[in-house]
């Protein structure tokens, strides 16, 4: 079989979306695989956010799958990596992964990782060939939106003036850098703002951002209809971190309610014990379970005392 890898192009994205749904739906045994993600979207939004960071794979000249690389400053991850089921077990996924690792090696990432099915030895074995090793589980959790008991004290990124947005991005970078050197989710914040996928919720302590949450809401986003999905959230590491984390959850509820969302969704790595315990204690229940696999088996920012919500899907 002739396998070719090249950058994903705009005219490929619709087919990439179809294969993502088909591959996941087939693997999970969904009767109609194309319905697996409902009206949520993982291909178009990620391509628009970083069109230079996606790969396409062709098998015998036919589009066979894709992979999306996410740049969070010093940390990078990939996914969804998907291959048309017609080409499974023929080395296509391994070639696509090899090309992805080569991109990582040329980048300035200090660390890389991925999220995969915790119940799949096949996926774990593939990634281990490239020095990615399973660590703590990452549950994707959800609960009904709880209307806040008091007035929300958050600010929305979309409501800021252009100069204020730049200041907020810089402050968010300082916050995440204090957790892990070089961690920067500016691309996520800008993508949500520019594509109108939702909003970034900002909590202030005086003039400084104490916590923030990048939220997708509604159809055509990674949330889907009726949901508010916290793609990334972080709390400044200090003595008030636990209190501010709980404030941030309330703020996400308030924002979700304002968008008529009925469900709040967030992922958290279990190595961040305090954050996971807080979600579990606030009524969140596991929707499905994945596992974080990290390059060279180093923990990165998956460790106790870190208040971050994400899942690297």
N, C-alpha and C positions, 0 to 999 in steps of 0.2 A: 504494500500500500504506500502511495506517495502522500506524505504529510507536509503541509506548508503552514508556516506561522507568519502572520503580518499584523500590523496595527488594525484594529477594528475601525471601519469607516461608517459614516453616517447612514449610508444606504444599507448597511448590514444590521443595523440595530433592531429593526422589526423582526428579522429572522432570529437574531440572538435572543430576543424576548420570547419568541415561540419555543425555542429549544430549551431555554431556562425552565419554562413551565412544563414542557413535555418531560424533561429529564427528572425534575423533582417529583412531579406527579407520578411518573412511572416507578421511580425508586420507592416512593412511599405507598404505592399500591392504591392510589386514588382511582375510582372507577372511570372518571373522565379526567385524565391527567391535566388537561388544559385549564381546569377550574381550580387548581391547587392553591393559587394565590389570590383568587377573586379578582377585584379591581385594583389591587396594589401593583406597584411597578418597581422593578429593580434595574432594568436595562436602560430605559430612556433617561431617567433622572441621573444615573451615575455617568452615563456617557456625556450628557450635557455639562455635568460638573467638571469632568476631566477627560475630554476627548482624546488627549494624548496618553492616557493611561489605561487603555483597554486593548486586548489582543483577540484576534480571530484565528481559528484553526480550520484548515481545509483538508479534506481527505479525498484523494483522487479528483481534485478540482472542485469538490462540492463543499459548501459551507457546512462545518460539522460542529461548531461550538465556539465558546468565548470565555474570557476571563477578564475581570475588572480589578484594577489595582487602586487601592485607596491610600492617599498620602496624608498622614497626620504628623507632618514635620519629621521628627527623628524616628517615628514608628510607621511602618507600612504593613498592610495586610491585603489579602486578595480574596475575591469571591463576589458573586457566585461563579465558580469554575464549573462549567457544564459542557457536556458532549451529547450529541444526539444518540439516543439508545441504540440506533442501528450500528454505531461505531464503538460501542462499549467493548472492553476487553481486547482491543486491537492496538493498544499502545498510543492512542490519540491523546488521551488525558495526560499521560506521562510526558509526551512531547510538549503539550501546552504548559504543563507545570515546569518543565525544564526551561522553556522560554521565559516564563514568569520569574523564575529564580535568577536567570541571567539579567533581567531588568533590575531586580533587587540588588544584585552585586555591583551594578554600575551606578546605583543611586547613593544618596547620602544617608540612608536609613541606618540608624544604630541597631535597630532590632526589627524583626518581622514576625508575623504570626498569621493564624487562620482559625476559623471556626468550622467544625465539621460535625457529622452525626456521631454521637457518643456510642451508638449501638452498632457501628459498622466497622468490623475488622478490616474490610477491604479498603476503606478510605484511609484509616490510620496507617496501614501498611504502605500505601502509595506515598503519603506525605513523609513517612519516616525515611524513605529512600533519599530524601532531600534534607535530612537532619531537622525535621520538625517533629516534636515529641509531645504527646498528650500530657496535659497537666490537670488543673482543676476543671470541674464541670462548669458550664455556663448555661443556666436556665433562662429561657425567655419567659417572662412572667406577665401576668395581667390581672386586673381587677376592675370592677365598675368604677366609673368616675365618682368621686365623693365631693360634692359641693363644699367648698371651704366654709368654716363656721364664721370666719371674720373676713373683712375686706382684704383683698390681695394687695401685697406691697411690691409686686414685681413690675418690671419695665420690659416692653417688647422691643426687640432689635429693630423691627420694621418701622417703629414710630420715631426712631432717632433721626436727626439731621445727618447729612453725609459726613461732616467732620466728627460728629459724635459716634457714628458707626466705626470710623477708623480708631477712635479712642477706645471704644468697647472691644474691638478686635485685639488691640494691643493689650488691654487688661486681661482678656480671656487667655491670651498667649502667656502672659506672666503667671496666671493662675495654674495652667496646666504644666508650665515649665517647672513650677515649684513642686509638682508631683513627680514628674519624670522629665529629665533634661531634654529640652527640644520638642516635647510633645506640643502639637499645634493643630487645632481642628478648624482653623480659619476657613478652609475650603468648604467644610460642612455648613458653617454659618452663612457664608456667602451663597452657596448653592441653594439653601432653603429660602433665603431672601430673594435672590434673583429669579428663581424658578417659581416662587410663591408656593412652596411645598408645605408651608406651615409657618413657624416662627421660632426664634430663640428667646427663651425666657431668661431675664437677667434679674438677679437679686443683688442689691447693693448693701454694703456696710459703710456708711458715710459716702465718700466719693469712690470707693473701691468696689469692684465686683466680688461678692463673696461666694457666688455660685451661679451657674448657668446651665440651661438645658436646651439642646437643639431638638426641636419637635417636628415630626411630620404629622399631618392630619388630612384625612379624607382620601377619596378616590384619586388614582393616578400618582400617589406617593407611596412610600414604603409602609405606610400605615394601613391604607385601605379604608373603605367607607365605615363610618361610625367609630373610628379608632383614632387615638392620639398616641403615636409611637415616639418614645424618647430614644433617638438614635445615639445621642451622646449627652452625658451630663457630668459635671465635675464640681466639687466643692473645694474652696481654698483650704489647704491643710493648716489648721490652727486649733486652738482650744475650743472654738465654737463650731467645729466641723459637723459634729453629730446634730446639733441644733439647726444649723443651716441646711443640712441635708433634709431634715424633716420639713423645714420651711420650703425647700425647693419642691418637694413632692406635693405640698399643698398648692404651690404656685402652678405646677403642672396640671393639677386638678382644675384650678381656676381657669387656666388657659383652655384646657380641653372642654370645659363646660361652655366657655364663650364661643367655641366652634361647634357646638352641638354634638360633640363626641360623647359616646356613652361608655367607652372602654379605654383605660390607660395601659399601655404596653411598654415594658422595659426589660432589657437583659442586664445581667450582672454576673461577673465571674465570682465563684464561691470563695476564691482566695481572698477577695475583699470582704472578709467575714462580717464586719460591722454593717456594711452597706446591704449585703444579702440578708442578714438577720433583721434589719430594719424593714426591708420590703416584706419579708415573710410575716413580720409582726404587724404590718399595716394592711394585711388582707390580700396581698398579692399571692397568686397561686401559679405554679409552673404550667405553662402552655405546652412547651416541648423542651427537650434537653439536648444541648450540644456540648462540645468539649473544646477548650482552647488548646491549640498545638502551637508551640513556640520554637523558633529557631534556636538550636544549640541547648534547648531545655533550660533557658534562663527565664526568670519570672517577669522581667519587664516591670510594668506597673500593676500586675496582678499580685497584690500582697496585702496583708492586713493593714488597716489604718488608712487605706485609700478609698475615698468616696467618689467613685466613677461608675456611671451606668453606660454600658455598651455591650455589644455581643459579636461584632465583627462578621455578621452575615454578609 
